[in-house]
Amino acid sequence: MISILLLANSYSATSQNKSELFVDAAGMYATPGELMPLYQYSNNWGIVSPFQNSAFWLHVGGHYQFLNKDQIKLKAGLTGIVKNDIEESILHQAYIRGKAFNIFDFTIGKEAYTPISYNDTLTVGGFLSNSNARPIPKVMLGIYEYLPLGFTKNWVEIRGGISHGWLNDDRISEGRGNSADMPYLHEKWAYMRLGNTKIQPYGGLVHNSLMGGTRPNGDKIPVDYFATFLGKGSAKLGAGEETNAAGAHEGFWDFGLHFSTKPADFLLYLQRPFADNSGMKTWENKDKDFRIGFLVDINQGTFLKKLSIEFIKTDHQSGPGITDPLYPEDHTEAGKLIFPYQIDDFDAFMLEVFQQNTVGWTSKEFMNFLKNQQNFGYEFGGRDDYNNNGTYYNAWTYHQQGTGLPIYHTKQQTAIYAPNWNPSTEFILRNNRIKAFHLGIEGDLFPEMHYLMKYTFSKNYGTYGEQYLGRDSWTMRENYYYESGKNQSYSQLHLVYRPSKINNLDFRTSFSLDFGELYQSFGFNVGLRYSIFRAQ
């Protein structure tokens, strides 16, 4: 594996102000027959596949700043990976990136960069738009770093952006009817922060959606861009997307504060994920899931320079209640959705559908009846199923790696550690209901030796769609693999040696160990990197 720190160094503030050429040579080994240890491959822009057990490769490329004027800055980047299995070699990056008027940033192409995640090197990784999968070809425009607003005397700072991407990996070879080739990926984010003070609270919203694409049978999925942009229903798409929202949607709210002192910089954040409109209303607190993190950057640290602590909870997903009310099994419309807003006379509906006499019922009494009869008292709109979607089988994955939390497991990953389990759902992720604790530390053992250690403990509950016989069923599945939750730990020690007498040369190695009730796996890698910088 190419080290996690490779990418952190490649895209640090220092190297962003320089042109660079680099060559990496690396090799890795992992326990045969087991899933590769998580931190051997995750948060590394898809350079390494989690399904390999040994490999050797060269990573060659760089970026060149070819225009650096006051009003416009432009640079281009190109990198490729040549593996011992030539068929696995890839063009990893090819992009042009710029900044206009010292305000607006833009990117065209495939760049291993995200303005959304907080230090994927040290943390578990972000909810969305992180560094886990390969760079996605996209056009992106925004304000990547916080910009003080002069008319507020710099008390208000903003950042945000929008991107349009193309998921051009293999998404239909399995022939599933709910898969789609070449869907679009829409991303946007907006943040506001208090500036001009040591304590800087902030709030932001990140929203992703999938739209369009072509079914395996050749049918085109209509695109209603503005309906998808706003998360509104669309008559153009019809069916459920006319009453709910056009396209597939995911996102998270992001709140926190940044605090700077002379000894250290601190970042405390609380993120709340959502997969539909009910989850998006975080103020209603229907969704109990979160990612709480604490990042410390010690300004004059040696042995301890950085610290990350995270608590992650994604097992609630708006609760276990089924998603929508349904016509009862003895009705001619059995299994179809009931849309309360289409009912003019609730008393007549109750008599016709449920054979019950009621007088003067309103929508509130009707919904309470449905909730208690069909949903065991739970609210409808549960079982959100993060990063999965019924319209797009491959959902939030790219080249078989998730673009969401790396500790989620796809169908391909679970097939390795649970080969005798045969899940039946039409969704790519088989394990996205998780509770986790994470600790990451980074520093110098001595001036020439840098280290990074990560440990994550997780309890894994699978998905609602597999725990029951379907997303709209209350019948428990027999021999459910994740029954009562399964414990799993992920760990890594990473070392970088930089000889003082040889500039820009790094020797790297890491040792990773995953263990628990899901699988046991050990892996290590060795490599070196040589860079040539040119200041601008």
Backbone hydrogen bonds, N-H to C=O, Kabsch-Sander energy under -0.5 kcal/mol:
donor,donor_aa,acceptor,acceptor_aa,energy
6,L,3,S,-0.6
7,L,3,S,-0.8
7,L,4,I,-0.6
8,A,4,I,-1.4
9,N,5,L,-3.0
10,S,6,L,-2.5
11,Y,7,L,-1.8
12,S,9,N,-1.3
16,Q,12,S,-1.9
17,N,13,A,-0.7
17,N,14,T,-1.1
18,K,15,S,-1.7
19,S,534,R,-2.5
20,E,63,H,-2.7
21,L,532,I,-2.0
22,F,61,G,-2.8
23,V,530,Y,-2.1
24,D,59,H,-2.6
25,A,528,L,-2.3
26,A,57,W,-2.2
27,G,526,V,-2.5
28,M,55,A,-2.3
29,Y,524,F,-2.5
30,A,53,N,-2.9
31,T,522,F,-2.0
34,E,31,T,-1.5
36,M,50,P,-1.6
40,Q,37,P,-2.0
41,Y,37,P,-0.6
41,Y,38,L,-1.4
42,S,38,L,-2.6
44,N,41,Y,-0.6
45,W,131,S,-4.0
46,G,132,N,-1.3
47,I,44,N,-1.5
52,Q,49,S,-1.3
55,A,28,M,-1.7
57,W,26,A,-2.4
58,L,82,V,-2.6
59,H,24,D,-2.3
60,V,58,L,-0.6
60,V,80,G,-2.3
61,G,22,F,-1.9
62,G,78,L,-1.9
63,H,20,E,-1.6
64,Y,76,A,-3.0
66,F,64,Y,-1.0
66,F,74,L,-0.9
67,L,74,L,-1.7
69,K,72,I,-2.5
73,K,99,K,-2.0
74,L,67,L,-2.6
75,K,97,R,-2.5
76,A,64,Y,-2.2
77,G,95,Y,-2.2
78,L,62,G,-2.5
79,T,93,Q,-1.9
80,G,60,V,-2.7
81,I,90,I,-2.8
82,V,58,L,-2.7
83,K,81,I,-0.6
84,N,56,F,-2.3
86,I,84,N,-1.0
88,E,85,D,-2.6
89,S,86,I,-1.8
90,I,81,I,-1.9
92,H,79,T,-1.1
92,H,90,I,-0.9
93,Q,79,T,-1.8
94,A,110,K,-1.9
95,Y,77,G,-2.2
96,I,108,I,-2.2
97,R,75,K,-2.8
98,G,106,F,-2.6
99,K,73,K,-1.9
100,A,104,F,-3.1
101,F,71,Q,-3.3
103,I,100,A,-2.2
104,F,100,A,-2.0
105,D,142,G,-3.7
106,F,98,G,-2.1
107,T,140,M,-2.5
108,I,96,I,-2.5
109,G,138,K,-2.4
110,K,94,A,-2.3
111,E,109,G,-0.7
113,Y,111,E,-2.2
117,S,129,S,-0.5
119,N,117,S,-0.8
122,L,119,N,-1.0
123,T,119,N,-2.2
130,N,403,T,-0.8
138,K,109,G,-1.6
139,V,164,H,-2.2
140,M,107,T,-2.8
141,L,162,I,-2.7
142,G,105,D,-2.7
143,I,160,G,-3.4
144,Y,142,G,-0.6
147,L,158,I,-2.8
149,L,156,V,-2.7
150,G,148,P,-0.8
152,T,149,L,-1.8
153,K,150,G,-2.2
154,N,149,L,-1.9
155,W,152,T,-1.2
157,E,193,R,-2.7
158,I,147,L,-2.0
159,R,191,Y,-1.6
160,G,143,I,-1.7
161,G,189,W,-2.4
162,I,141,L,-2.6
163,S,187,E,-2.8
164,H,139,V,-2.3
165,G,185,L,-3.1
166,W,137,P,-2.2
167,L,183,P,-2.2
168,N,166,W,-1.3
171,R,169,D,-0.7
175,G,172,I,-1.9
179,S,176,R,-1.7
181,D,214,T,-3.2
182,M,167,L,-0.6
184,Y,211,M,-3.2
185,L,165,G,-2.3
186,H,184,Y,-0.6
186,H,209,S,-3.1
187,E,163,S,-2.0
188,K,207,H,-2.1
189,W,161,G,-2.1
190,A,205,L,-1.9
191,Y,159,R,-3.0
192,M,203,G,-2.3
193,R,157,E,-2.9
194,L,201,P,-2.5
195,G,155,W,-2.4
200,Q,198,K,-0.6
200,Q,258,H,-3.2
202,Y,256,G,-2.8
203,G,192,M,-2.1
204,G,254,D,-2.1
205,L,190,A,-2.1
206,V,252,F,-2.4
207,H,188,K,-2.8
208,N,250,E,-3.3
209,S,186,H,-2.3
210,L,248,A,-1.9
211,M,184,Y,-1.7
212,G,222,P,-0.6
214,T,181,D,-1.9
215,R,219,D,-3.2
218,G,215,R,-2.3
221,I,213,G,-2.9
228,T,224,D,-2.4
229,F,225,Y,-3.0
230,L,226,F,-1.9
231,G,227,A,-0.8
231,G,228,T,-0.6
232,K,227,A,-3.0
234,S,241,E,-2.3
238,G,234,S,-1.9
241,E,238,G,-1.3
242,E,239,A,-1.5
243,T,239,A,-0.8
244,N,240,G,-2.0
246,A,232,K,-3.0
248,A,210,L,-2.0
250,E,208,N,-2.2
251,G,274,F,-1.7
252,F,206,V,-2.0
253,W,272,R,-2.6
254,D,204,G,-2.7
255,F,270,L,-2.9
256,G,202,Y,-1.8
257,L,268,L,-2.3
258,H,200,Q,-2.2
259,F,266,F,-2.6
260,S,198,K,-1.3
261,T,264,A,-2.3
265,D,297,D,-2.4
266,F,259,F,-2.9
267,L,295,L,-2.5
268,L,257,L,-2.4
269,Y,293,G,-2.3
270,L,255,F,-3.6
271,Q,291,R,-2.4
272,R,253,W,-2.0
274,F,251,G,-2.5
280,M,276,D,-1.7
281,K,277,N,-1.0
281,K,278,S,-0.5
282,T,280,M,-2.5
284,E,281,K,-2.0
285,N,282,T,-1.2
286,K,281,K,-0.5
288,K,286,K,-0.6
290,F,313,K,-2.0
291,R,271,Q,-1.8
292,I,311,F,-2.8
293,G,269,Y,-2.5
293,G,291,R,-0.5
294,F,309,I,-2.3
295,L,267,L,-2.9
296,V,307,L,-2.5
297,D,265,D,-2.7
298,I,296,V,-0.6
298,I,305,K,-2.9
299,N,263,P,-2.2
299,N,297,D,-0.6
300,Q,263,P,-0.7
301,G,298,I,-1.1
305,K,303,F,-0.6
305,K,442,E,-3.4
306,K,442,E,-2.1
307,L,296,V,-2.0
308,S,440,G,-2.8
309,I,294,F,-2.0
310,E,438,H,-2.1
311,F,292,I,-2.6
312,I,436,A,-2.8
313,K,290,F,-2.9
314,T,434,I,-3.3
319,G,316,H,-1.3
327,Y,336,K,-2.3
331,H,328,P,-1.7
334,A,331,H,-1.8
335,G,327,Y,-1.6
336,K,333,E,-2.4
338,I,325,P,-2.4
339,F,337,L,-0.5
342,Q,339,F,-2.2
343,I,340,P,-1.7
344,D,342,Q,-0.6
346,F,344,D,-0.5
349,F,345,D,-2.0
350,M,346,F,-2.6
351,L,347,D,-1.9
352,E,348,A,-2.4
353,V,349,F,-2.9
354,F,349,F,-0.6
354,F,350,M,-1.5
355,Q,351,L,-0.8
356,Q,350,M,-1.4
358,T,356,Q,-0.5
366,F,362,T,-2.3
367,M,363,S,-2.7
368,N,364,K,-2.1
369,F,365,E,-2.0
370,L,366,F,-2.2
371,K,367,M,-2.7
372,N,368,N,-2.1
373,Q,369,F,-2.6
374,Q,370,L,-2.8
375,N,370,L,-0.7
375,N,371,K,-1.3
377,G,371,K,-2.0
378,Y,375,N,-2.6
381,G,322,I,-1.2
382,G,322,I,-0.8
383,R,319,G,-2.7
384,D,317,Q,-2.0
388,N,385,D,-1.9
393,Y,178,N,-2.1
393,Y,391,T,-0.5
395,A,392,Y,-0.6
396,W,387,N,-1.5
397,T,395,A,-1.7
398,Y,401,Q,-2.7
401,Q,398,Y,-1.0
403,T,396,W,-2.5
408,Y,405,L,-1.8
409,H,431,N,-1.9
411,K,428,I,-2.1
414,T,410,T,-2.5
415,A,411,K,-1.8
416,I,412,Q,-0.6
416,I,413,Q,-1.1
417,Y,413,Q,-1.3
418,A,414,T,-2.3
421,W,418,A,-1.6
422,N,420,N,-0.5
428,I,393,Y,-1.1
430,R,409,H,-2.2
431,N,409,H,-1.5
432,N,462,G,-1.8
433,R,462,G,-1.5
434,I,432,N,-0.7
435,K,459,K,-2.0
436,A,312,I,-2.8
437,F,457,F,-2.6
438,H,310,E,-2.6
439,L,455,Y,-2.6
440,G,308,S,-2.6
441,I,453,M,-2.4
442,E,306,K,-1.9
443,G,451,Y,-2.0
444,D,302,T,-3.0
445,L,449,M,-2.2
446,F,449,M,-1.2
449,M,446,F,-2.2
450,H,448,E,-0.5
450,H,496,V,-3.1
451,Y,443,G,-2.8
452,L,494,H,-2.1
453,M,441,I,-2.8
454,K,492,Q,-2.2
455,Y,439,L,-2.5
456,T,490,Y,-2.9
457,F,437,F,-2.7
458,S,488,Q,-3.1
459,K,435,K,-3.0
460,N,486,K,-2.6
461,Y,433,R,-3.1
466,E,463,T,-0.8
467,Q,463,T,-2.0
468,Y,464,Y,-2.2
469,L,475,T,-1.7
473,S,470,G,-1.4
476,M,474,W,-0.6
477,R,467,Q,-2.6
480,Y,477,R,-0.8
483,E,480,Y,-1.7
485,G,482,Y,-2.7
486,K,460,N,-2.1
488,Q,458,S,-2.5
489,S,515,F,-3.2
490,Y,456,T,-2.7
491,S,513,L,-1.0
492,Q,454,K,-2.1
493,L,511,F,-2.4
494,H,452,L,-3.0
495,L,509,T,-3.2
496,V,450,H,-2.7
497,Y,507,F,-3.4
498,R,448,E,-2.7
498,R,496,V,-0.5
502,I,499,P,-1.2
503,N,501,K,-0.5
505,L,502,I,-1.0
506,D,529,R,-2.6
507,F,497,Y,-2.7
508,R,527,G,-3.3
509,T,495,L,-2.2
510,S,525,N,-1.7
511,F,493,L,-2.5
512,S,523,G,-3.2
513,L,491,S,-1.7
514,D,521,S,-2.9
515,F,489,S,-1.9
517,E,487,N,-3.1
518,L,487,N,-0.6
521,S,514,D,-2.7
523,G,512,S,-2.5
524,F,29,Y,-2.4
525,N,510,S,-1.7
526,V,27,G,-2.2
527,G,508,R,-2.2
528,L,25,A,-2.3
529,R,506,D,-2.3
530,Y,23,V,-2.3
531,S,504,N,-2.1
532,I,21,L,-3.0
534,R,19,S,-2.3
536,Q,17,N,-1.1
